[in-house]
Amino acid sequence: MPTEPTAPSVPADPGYVTSFSAAEVADLTARFEVFEALHHQMQICNPMAESDLDAVADHLAADLSDDGMAIDVACGYGELLFRLAARCPRITGVGVDLSPWMLRGAVAAVPERAPSADLAWYLSDGAQVADHLSAQACDVACCLGASWIWHGLNGTVRAMASLVRPGGRVAIGDMRTRHRVTSDDLPEKFRRVTGLAEQEALFGHHGLRIVDRIDTTDESWDAYIARTRECATSWHSSDYVDVQREWEADHERDLPLLTWSVWIADRVG
Protein backbone atom coordinates (compact mmCIF):
# COMPACT_ATOMS: atom_id res chain seq x y z
CA MET A 1 0.00 0.00 0.00
CA PRO A 2 1.58 3.36 -0.99
CA THR A 3 2.57 5.78 1.76
CA GLU A 4 0.35 8.82 2.16
CA PRO A 5 2.25 12.01 1.29
CA THR A 6 3.19 14.07 4.31
CA ALA A 7 1.81 17.60 4.37
CA PRO A 8 4.62 19.87 5.56
CA SER A 9 4.28 21.53 8.93
CA VAL A 10 6.28 24.70 8.50
CA PRO A 11 8.19 25.61 11.66
CA ALA A 12 6.95 28.69 13.44
CA ASP A 13 9.39 31.33 14.67
CA PRO A 14 10.87 29.15 17.44
CA GLY A 15 11.94 30.26 20.89
CA TYR A 16 15.49 29.01 20.45
CA VAL A 17 16.19 31.53 17.67
CA THR A 18 18.07 34.53 18.98
CA SER A 19 20.07 35.79 16.02
CA PHE A 20 17.56 35.65 13.17
CA SER A 21 14.49 37.71 12.41
CA ALA A 22 11.17 36.03 11.60
CA ALA A 23 11.74 36.85 7.93
CA GLU A 24 15.18 35.23 7.99
CA VAL A 25 13.75 32.12 9.66
CA ALA A 26 11.16 31.96 6.89
CA ASP A 27 13.94 32.15 4.30
CA LEU A 28 15.84 29.33 6.01
CA THR A 29 12.67 27.27 6.21
CA ALA A 30 12.21 27.58 2.45
CA ARG A 31 15.89 26.93 1.76
CA PHE A 32 16.04 23.73 3.80
CA GLU A 33 12.70 22.23 2.85
CA VAL A 34 14.43 20.11 0.20
CA PHE A 35 16.70 18.58 2.83
CA GLU A 36 13.73 18.00 5.13
CA ALA A 37 11.77 16.38 2.32
CA LEU A 38 14.55 13.86 1.76
CA HIS A 39 15.30 13.17 5.46
CA HIS A 40 12.15 13.74 7.51
CA GLN A 41 11.72 10.06 8.44
CA MET A 42 15.35 9.60 9.52
CA GLN A 43 17.30 10.07 12.70
CA ILE A 44 20.73 9.74 11.06
CA CYS A 45 20.89 12.10 8.08
CA ASN A 46 24.06 10.75 6.48
CA PRO A 47 25.27 7.37 5.17
CA MET A 48 26.34 6.04 8.58
CA ALA A 49 24.80 2.86 9.94
CA GLU A 50 23.36 2.77 13.45
CA SER A 51 26.36 0.77 14.63
CA ASP A 52 28.74 3.37 13.12
CA LEU A 53 27.12 6.26 14.98
CA ASP A 54 27.10 4.22 18.19
CA ALA A 55 30.82 3.62 17.73
CA VAL A 56 31.37 7.36 17.35
CA ALA A 57 29.29 8.04 20.48
CA ASP A 58 31.24 5.41 22.44
CA HIS A 59 34.55 6.99 21.45
CA LEU A 60 33.36 10.46 22.44
CA ALA A 61 31.76 9.36 25.70
CA ALA A 62 35.04 7.76 26.74
CA ASP A 63 36.50 11.27 26.94
CA LEU A 64 33.40 12.99 28.33
CA SER A 65 32.59 13.22 32.02
CA ASP A 66 28.96 13.22 33.05
CA ASP A 67 29.04 17.01 33.39
CA GLY A 68 31.27 17.63 30.36
CA MET A 69 30.51 19.85 27.39
CA ALA A 70 29.99 18.76 23.79
CA ILE A 71 29.21 20.72 20.63
CA ASP A 72 27.81 19.24 17.43
CA VAL A 73 27.94 21.54 14.40
CA ALA A 74 25.38 20.67 11.71
CA CYS A 75 23.62 18.55 14.33
CA GLY A 76 20.49 17.79 12.30
CA TYR A 77 17.84 16.29 14.56
CA GLY A 78 20.35 16.08 17.42
CA GLU A 79 20.91 12.34 17.17
CA LEU A 80 24.59 12.33 18.13
CA LEU A 81 23.97 14.58 21.15
CA PHE A 82 21.10 12.35 22.23
CA ARG A 83 23.31 9.27 22.02
CA LEU A 84 25.98 11.05 24.05
CA ALA A 85 23.35 12.01 26.63
CA ALA A 86 22.31 8.36 26.87
CA ARG A 87 25.90 7.57 27.87
CA CYS A 88 26.53 10.70 29.98
CA PRO A 89 23.07 11.82 31.13
CA ARG A 90 24.02 15.20 32.61
CA ILE A 91 26.24 16.59 29.89
CA THR A 92 26.03 20.14 28.64
CA GLY A 93 25.46 20.01 24.90
CA VAL A 94 25.23 22.55 22.10
CA GLY A 95 23.59 21.63 18.80
CA VAL A 96 23.98 23.98 15.82
CA ASP A 97 22.14 23.80 12.52
CA LEU A 98 20.71 26.10 9.86
CA SER A 99 17.55 24.06 9.31
CA PRO A 100 14.55 25.25 11.36
CA TRP A 101 12.86 21.95 10.49
CA MET A 102 15.59 19.86 12.08
CA LEU A 103 16.08 21.98 15.17
CA ARG A 104 12.36 21.91 15.83
CA GLY A 105 12.57 18.12 15.76
CA ALA A 106 15.57 18.13 18.09
CA VAL A 107 13.88 20.42 20.62
CA ALA A 108 10.72 18.28 20.59
CA ALA A 109 12.73 15.13 21.32
CA VAL A 110 14.60 16.45 24.38
CA PRO A 111 12.04 15.45 27.09
CA GLU A 112 12.12 11.82 25.96
CA ARG A 113 15.71 11.46 24.73
CA ALA A 114 17.73 13.62 27.15
CA PRO A 115 15.66 14.73 30.16
CA SER A 116 18.68 15.22 32.45
CA ALA A 117 21.03 16.89 29.99
CA ASP A 118 21.50 20.63 29.61
CA LEU A 119 21.09 21.04 25.84
CA ALA A 120 21.01 24.30 23.91
CA TRP A 121 20.13 24.61 20.23
CA TYR A 122 21.31 27.34 17.88
CA LEU A 123 19.73 28.14 14.55
CA SER A 124 22.94 29.61 13.27
CA ASP A 125 25.92 29.38 11.00
CA GLY A 126 28.22 26.81 12.55
CA ALA A 127 31.31 28.96 12.18
CA GLN A 128 29.74 31.82 14.17
CA VAL A 129 28.82 29.60 17.10
CA ALA A 130 32.19 27.86 17.01
CA ASP A 131 33.94 31.24 17.17
CA HIS A 132 31.74 32.25 20.11
CA LEU A 133 32.48 29.05 22.05
CA SER A 134 36.15 28.62 21.20
CA ALA A 135 37.37 30.19 24.44
CA GLN A 136 35.23 27.81 26.51
CA ALA A 137 37.34 24.76 25.63
CA CYS A 138 34.77 22.03 25.05
CA ASP A 139 35.50 18.43 25.95
CA VAL A 140 34.09 17.15 22.65
CA ALA A 141 33.54 18.84 19.28
CA CYS A 142 31.85 17.20 16.29
CA CYS A 143 31.06 18.02 12.69
CA LEU A 144 29.75 15.11 10.65
CA GLY A 145 29.33 15.94 6.99
CA ALA A 146 29.37 19.73 6.88
CA SER A 147 32.94 20.64 5.96
CA TRP A 148 31.57 23.21 3.51
CA ILE A 149 31.10 25.52 6.53
CA TRP A 150 34.87 25.97 6.72
CA HIS A 151 35.50 25.59 2.97
CA GLY A 152 36.81 22.06 3.21
CA LEU A 153 38.26 19.48 5.56
CA ASN A 154 41.37 21.49 6.43
CA GLY A 155 39.32 24.38 7.81
CA THR A 156 37.00 21.97 9.61
CA VAL A 157 39.84 20.16 11.36
CA ARG A 158 41.32 23.51 12.38
CA ALA A 159 37.96 24.72 13.75
CA MET A 160 37.21 21.55 15.74
CA ALA A 161 40.75 21.50 17.17
CA SER A 162 40.30 25.09 18.36
CA LEU A 163 37.12 24.18 20.23
CA VAL A 164 38.41 21.41 22.46
CA ARG A 165 40.62 21.57 25.53
CA PRO A 166 44.01 19.83 25.51
CA GLY A 167 43.15 16.15 25.68
CA GLY A 168 39.67 16.83 24.31
CA ARG A 169 38.26 14.76 21.49
CA VAL A 170 36.88 15.58 18.04
CA ALA A 171 34.78 13.64 15.54
CA ILE A 172 34.79 14.79 11.92
CA GLY A 173 32.96 13.06 9.08
CA ASP A 174 33.67 13.84 5.45
CA MET A 175 33.92 12.49 1.94
CA ARG A 176 37.19 10.88 0.85
CA THR A 177 38.50 9.28 -2.29
CA ARG A 178 38.83 5.54 -2.58
CA HIS A 179 42.19 3.79 -2.92
CA ARG A 180 44.12 4.86 -6.02
CA VAL A 181 41.51 7.45 -7.06
CA THR A 182 43.05 10.83 -7.87
CA SER A 183 41.50 14.27 -8.19
CA ASP A 184 41.68 13.92 -11.98
CA ASP A 185 39.22 11.02 -11.75
CA LEU A 186 36.61 13.09 -9.88
CA PRO A 187 33.71 15.21 -11.11
CA GLU A 188 34.49 18.93 -10.96
CA LYS A 189 32.48 19.58 -7.78
CA PHE A 190 34.53 16.96 -5.87
CA ARG A 191 38.00 17.97 -7.05
CA ARG A 192 38.94 19.17 -3.54
CA VAL A 193 38.16 15.80 -1.93
CA THR A 194 41.34 14.03 -0.79
CA GLY A 195 42.39 10.52 0.16
CA LEU A 196 43.28 8.81 3.41
CA ALA A 197 46.92 9.86 3.57
CA GLU A 198 46.18 13.53 2.90
CA GLN A 199 43.32 13.59 5.40
CA GLU A 200 45.32 11.86 8.11
CA ALA A 201 48.13 14.40 7.69
CA LEU A 202 45.71 17.30 8.30
CA PHE A 203 44.94 16.07 11.80
CA GLY A 204 48.58 15.94 12.78
CA HIS A 205 49.16 19.37 11.26
CA HIS A 206 46.49 20.83 13.56
CA GLY A 207 47.74 19.15 16.72
CA LEU A 208 45.39 16.17 16.76
CA ARG A 209 46.25 12.52 17.33
CA ILE A 210 44.00 10.10 15.47
CA VAL A 211 42.29 7.52 17.68
CA ASP A 212 40.14 5.71 15.11
CA ARG A 213 38.56 5.95 11.68
CA ILE A 214 35.08 4.61 11.00
CA ASP A 215 34.46 3.89 7.32
CA THR A 216 30.99 3.80 5.80
CA THR A 217 30.24 0.61 3.89
CA ASP A 218 28.72 0.55 0.41
CA GLU A 219 25.69 -1.23 1.89
CA SER A 220 25.21 1.63 4.34
CA TRP A 221 25.44 4.15 1.49
CA ASP A 222 22.78 2.23 -0.47
CA ALA A 223 20.51 2.07 2.58
CA TYR A 224 20.83 5.84 3.05
CA ILE A 225 19.90 6.52 -0.56
CA ALA A 226 16.92 4.16 -0.23
CA ARG A 227 15.78 6.10 2.84
CA THR A 228 15.92 9.39 0.94
CA ARG A 229 13.75 7.78 -1.75
CA GLU A 230 11.17 6.73 0.86
CA CYS A 231 11.20 10.20 2.41
CA ALA A 232 10.78 11.96 -0.93
CA THR A 233 7.82 9.83 -1.96
CA SER A 234 6.08 10.47 1.37
CA TRP A 235 6.51 14.24 1.12
CA HIS A 236 3.83 16.49 -0.31
CA SER A 237 5.54 17.62 -3.51
CA SER A 238 6.66 15.55 -6.48
CA ASP A 239 9.39 18.16 -7.05
CA TYR A 240 11.46 16.44 -4.40
CA VAL A 241 10.98 13.04 -5.98
CA ASP A 242 12.79 14.45 -8.99
CA VAL A 243 15.53 15.91 -6.78
CA GLN A 244 15.99 12.56 -5.05
CA ARG A 245 16.32 10.81 -8.40
CA GLU A 246 19.14 13.19 -9.24
CA TRP A 247 20.80 12.41 -5.89
CA GLU A 248 20.48 8.71 -6.59
CA ALA A 249 21.94 9.04 -10.08
CA ASP A 250 24.86 11.03 -8.65
CA HIS A 251 25.37 8.37 -5.99
CA GLU A 252 25.53 5.57 -8.56
CA ARG A 253 28.02 7.58 -10.62
CA ASP A 254 30.27 8.59 -7.72
CA LEU A 255 30.25 5.52 -5.46
CA PRO A 256 33.17 3.82 -7.24
CA LEU A 257 35.24 6.97 -6.64
CA LEU A 258 34.16 8.32 -3.25
CA THR A 259 33.15 7.13 0.18
CA TRP A 260 32.67 8.62 3.65
CA SER A 261 34.63 8.27 6.89
CA VAL A 262 34.47 9.63 10.41
CA TRP A 263 37.78 10.45 12.07
CA ILE A 264 38.09 10.39 15.87
CA ALA A 265 41.06 12.30 17.25
CA ASP A 266 42.41 13.82 20.48
CA ARG A 267 43.93 17.25 20.85
CA VAL A 268 47.55 16.93 21.90
CA GLY A 269 49.04 19.40 24.38
C-alpha positions in Angstrom: 0.0 0.0 0.0 1.6 3.4 -1.0 2.6 5.8 1.8 0.3 8.8 2.2 2.2 12.0 1.3 3.2 14.1 4.3 1.8 17.6 4.4 4.6 19.9 5.6 4.3 21.5 8.9 6.3 24.7 8.5 8.2 25.6 11.7 7.0 28.7 13.4 9.4 31.3 14.7 10.9 29.2 17.4 11.9 30.3 20.9 15.5 29.0 20.4 16.2 31.5 17.7 18.1 34.5 19.0 20.1 35.8 16.0 17.6 35.6 13.2 14.5 37.7 12.4 11.2 36.0 11.6 11.7 36.8 7.9 15.2 35.2 8.0 13.7 32.1 9.7 11.2 32.0 6.9 13.9 32.2 4.3 15.8 29.3 6.0 12.7 27.3 6.2 12.2 27.6 2.5 15.9 26.9 1.8 16.0 23.7 3.8 12.7 22.2 2.8 14.4 20.1 0.2 16.7 18.6 2.8 13.7 18.0 5.1 11.8 16.4 2.3 14.5 13.9 1.8 15.3 13.2 5.5 12.1 13.7 7.5 11.7 10.1 8.4 15.3 9.6 9.5 17.3 10.1 12.7 20.7 9.7 11.1 20.9 12.1 8.1 24.1 10.8 6.5 25.3 7.4 5.2 26.3 6.0 8.6 24.8 2.9 9.9 23.4 2.8 13.5 26.4 0.8 14.6 28.7 3.4 13.1 27.1 6.3 15.0 27.1 4.2 18.2 30.8 3.6 17.7 31.4 7.4 17.4 29.3 8.0 20.5 31.2 5.4 22.4 34.6 7.0 21.4 33.4 10.5 22.4 31.8 9.4 25.7 35.0 7.8 26.7 36.5 11.3 26.9 33.4 13.0 28.3 32.6 13.2 32.0 29.0 13.2 33.0 29.0 17.0 33.4 31.3 17.6 30.4 30.5 19.9 27.4 30.0 18.8 23.8 29.2 20.7 20.6 27.8 19.2 17.4 27.9 21.5 14.4 25.4 20.7 11.7 23.6 18.6 14.3 20.5 17.8 12.3 17.8 16.3 14.6 20.4 16.1 17.4 20.9 12.3 17.2 24.6 12.3 18.1 24.0 14.6 21.2 21.1 12.3 22.2 23.3 9.3 22.0 26.0 11.1 24.0 23.3 12.0 26.6 22.3 8.4 26.9 25.9 7.6 27.9 26.5 10.7 30.0 23.1 11.8 31.1 24.0 15.2 32.6 26.2 16.6 29.9 26.0 20.1 28.6 25.5 20.0 24.9 25.2 22.5 22.1 23.6 21.6 18.8 24.0 24.0 15.8 22.1 23.8 12.5 20.7 26.1 9.9 17.6 24.1 9.3 14.6 25.2 11.4 12.9 21.9 10.5 15.6 19.9 12.1 16.1 22.0 15.2 12.4 21.9 15.8 12.6 18.1 15.8 15.6 18.1 18.1 13.9 20.4 20.6 10.7 18.3 20.6 12.7 15.1 21.3 14.6 16.4 24.4 12.0 15.4 27.1 12.1 11.8 26.0 15.7 11.5 24.7 17.7 13.6 27.2 15.7 14.7 30.2 18.7 15.2 32.4 21.0 16.9 30.0 21.5 20.6 29.6 21.1 21.0 25.8 21.0 24.3 23.9 20.1 24.6 20.2 21.3 27.3 17.9 19.7 28.1 14.5 22.9 29.6 13.3 25.9 29.4 11.0 28.2 26.8 12.6 31.3 29.0 12.2 29.7 31.8 14.2 28.8 29.6 17.1 32.2 27.9 17.0 33.9 31.2 17.2 31.7 32.2 20.1 32.5 29.1 22.0 36.1 28.6 21.2 37.4 30.2 24.4 35.2 27.8 26.5 37.3 24.8 25.6 34.8 22.0 25.0 35.5 18.4 26.0 34.1 17.2 22.7 33.5 18.8 19.3 31.8 17.2 16.3 31.1 18.0 12.7 29.7 15.1 10.7 29.3 15.9 7.0 29.4 19.7 6.9 32.9 20.6 6.0 31.6 23.2 3.5 31.1 25.5 6.5 34.9 26.0 6.7 35.5 25.6 3.0 36.8 22.1 3.2 38.3 19.5 5.6 41.4 21.5 6.4 39.3 24.4 7.8 37.0 22.0 9.6 39.8 20.2 11.4 41.3 23.5 12.4 38.0 24.7 13.8 37.2 21.5 15.7 40.7 21.5 17.2 40.3 25.1 18.4 37.1 24.2 20.2 38.4 21.4 22.5 40.6 21.6 25.5 44.0 19.8 25.5 43.2 16.1 25.7 39.7 16.8 24.3 38.3 14.8 21.5 36.9 15.6 18.0 34.8 13.6 15.5 34.8 14.8 11.9 33.0 13.1 9.1 33.7 13.8 5.4 33.9 12.5 1.9 37.2 10.9 0.9 38.5 9.3 -2.3 38.8 5.5 -2.6 42.2 3.8 -2.9 44.1 4.9 -6.0 41.5 7.4 -7.1 43.1 10.8 -7.9 41.5 14.3 -8.2 41.7 13.9 -12.0 39.2 11.0 -11.7 36.6 13.1 -9.9 33.7 15.2 -11.1 34.5 18.9 -11.0 32.5 19.6 -7.8 34.5 17.0 -5.9 38.0 18.0 -7.1 38.9 19.2 -3.5 38.2 15.8 -1.9 41.3 14.0 -0.8 42.4 10.5 0.2 43.3 8.8 3.4 46.9 9.9 3.6 46.2 13.5 2.9 43.3 13.6 5.4 45.3 11.9 8.1 48.1 14.4 7.7 45.7 17.3 8.3 44.9 16.1 11.8 48.6 15.9 12.8 49.2 19.4 11.3 46.5 20.8 13.6 47.7 19.1 16.7 45.4 16.2 16.8 46.3 12.5 17.3 44.0 10.1 15.5 42.3 7.5 17.7 40.1 5.7 15.1 38.6 6.0 11.7 35.1 4.6 11.0 34.5 3.9 7.3 31.0 3.8 5.8 30.2 0.6 3.9 28.7 0.5 0.4 25.7 -1.2 1.9 25.2 1.6 4.3 25.4 4.1 1.5 22.8 2.2 -0.5 20.5 2.1 2.6 20.8 5.8 3.1 19.9 6.5 -0.6 16.9 4.2 -0.2 15.8 6.1 2.8 15.9 9.4 0.9 13.7 7.8 -1.7 11.2 6.7 0.9 11.2 10.2 2.4 10.8 12.0 -0.9 7.8 9.8 -2.0 6.1 10.5 1.4 6.5 14.2 1.1 3.8 16.5 -0.3 5.5 17.6 -3.5 6.7 15.6 -6.5 9.4 18.2 -7.1 11.5 16.4 -4.4 11.0 13.0 -6.0 12.8 14.4 -9.0 15.5 15.9 -6.8 16.0 12.6 -5.1 16.3 10.8 -8.4 19.1 13.2 -9.2 20.8 12.4 -5.9 20.5 8.7 -6.6 21.9 9.0 -10.1 24.9 11.0 -8.7 25.4 8.4 -6.0 25.5 5.6 -8.6 28.0 7.6 -10.6 30.3 8.6 -7.7 30.2 5.5 -5.5 33.2 3.8 -7.2 35.2 7.0 -6.6 34.2 8.3 -3.3 33.1 7.1 0.2 32.7 8.6 3.7 34.6 8.3 6.9 34.5 9.6 10.4 37.8 10.4 12.1 38.1 10.4 15.9 41.1 12.3 17.2 42.4 13.8 20.5 43.9 17.2 20.9 47.6 16.9 21.9 49.0 19.4 24.4 
